[in-house]
Amino acid sequence: LQFSSISIDYSTRSVICNGTDITLTGREFDILYYLASSPNTVYTKKQIYEAVWQDEYIYDDGSLMAIICKIRKKLKKCNPNVSYIETIHGIGYRFNKEA
């Protein structure tokens, strides 16, 4: 997946932001890739959880929110002016296609 400032390669599980390699854990990569695969699509926490964990949603919002926070921190290091993952209050998250 290629955007203006970030490249996400599923086959190598790599993320490059403004020429800088971003190291993500497996779960972090899976969540980022899932969201970025359909930019601007809003996903509920349940949809993200079930797609990434491939398990029934157990209302463990804390784990998902913590991982998204870690992804955001890592991506902020390479581009502090861009919000790659946006929170849609009361619904879930989406990947910012302007990234």
C-alpha positions as CSV (number, residue, x, y, z in Angstrom):
1,L,0.0,0.0,0.0
2,Q,1.4,3.3,-1.0
3,F,0.4,6.7,0.3
4,S,2.1,10.1,0.1
5,S,4.3,9.7,3.1
6,I,4.0,6.1,4.1
7,S,4.5,2.7,2.4
8,I,3.1,-0.5,3.9
9,D,4.3,-3.8,2.3
10,Y,2.4,-6.9,3.4
11,S,4.8,-9.4,1.8
12,T,7.8,-8.1,3.8
13,R,5.7,-6.8,6.7
14,S,7.5,-3.5,6.5
15,V,6.5,0.1,7.0
16,I,8.5,3.0,5.6
17,C,7.5,6.5,6.5
18,N,9.3,9.4,4.8
19,G,12.2,7.0,4.0
20,T,12.5,5.7,7.6
21,D,11.9,2.1,8.5
22,I,9.3,1.8,11.3
23,T,9.5,-1.3,13.4
24,L,6.1,-2.6,14.4
25,T,5.1,-5.8,16.3
26,G,3.1,-8.3,14.4
27,R,-0.2,-7.2,15.9
28,E,0.7,-3.5,15.4
29,F,1.4,-4.2,11.7
30,D,-1.8,-6.3,11.3
31,I,-3.9,-3.5,12.7
32,L,-2.2,-0.8,10.6
33,Y,-2.5,-2.9,7.4
34,Y,-6.1,-3.7,8.1
35,L,-7.0,0.0,8.5
36,A,-4.9,1.2,5.6
37,S,-6.3,-1.5,3.2
38,S,-9.5,0.6,3.0
39,P,-8.5,4.2,3.7
40,N,-11.2,6.5,5.1
41,T,-13.4,3.5,5.9
42,V,-14.5,3.6,9.6
43,Y,-14.1,0.4,11.4
44,T,-15.6,-0.5,14.8
45,K,-13.4,-1.9,17.5
46,K,-15.3,-5.2,17.1
47,Q,-14.6,-5.3,13.3
48,I,-10.9,-4.6,13.9
49,Y,-10.6,-7.1,16.8
50,E,-12.3,-9.9,14.9
51,A,-10.3,-9.3,11.7
52,V,-6.9,-9.1,13.4
53,W,-7.3,-11.5,16.2
54,Q,-9.5,-13.8,14.1
55,D,-11.5,-14.5,17.2
56,E,-14.8,-13.4,18.7
57,Y,-14.8,-9.9,20.1
58,I,-14.6,-10.1,23.9
59,Y,-15.1,-6.4,24.6
60,D,-11.4,-5.9,25.5
61,D,-11.2,-2.3,24.3
62,G,-8.1,-1.7,26.4
63,S,-5.8,-4.0,24.4
64,L,-6.9,-2.6,21.1
65,M,-6.6,1.0,22.3
66,A,-3.2,0.4,23.7
67,I,-1.9,-1.1,20.5
68,I,-3.3,1.8,18.4
69,C,-1.6,4.3,20.8
70,K,1.7,2.5,20.2
71,I,1.3,2.6,16.5
72,R,0.5,6.3,16.6
73,K,3.6,7.0,18.7
74,K,5.8,5.2,16.3
75,L,4.4,6.9,13.3
76,K,4.6,10.3,15.0
77,K,8.3,10.0,15.2
78,C,8.6,10.0,11.4
79,N,5.9,12.6,10.7
80,P,4.6,14.5,13.7
81,N,2.2,16.6,11.6
82,V,0.1,13.7,10.2
83,S,-2.5,11.7,12.1
84,Y,-2.4,8.3,10.3
85,I,-5.0,6.6,12.5
86,E,-8.0,8.8,13.4
87,T,-10.5,8.1,16.2
88,I,-14.1,8.4,15.2
89,H,-15.7,9.0,18.6
90,G,-18.4,6.5,19.5
91,I,-17.7,4.3,16.5
92,G,-14.0,3.3,16.1
93,Y,-11.0,4.1,13.9
94,R,-10.1,4.9,10.3
95,F,-6.8,5.3,8.3
96,N,-6.4,8.8,7.0
97,K,-6.0,8.5,3.3
98,E,-4.3,11.9,3.2
99,A,-1.3,10.4,5.1
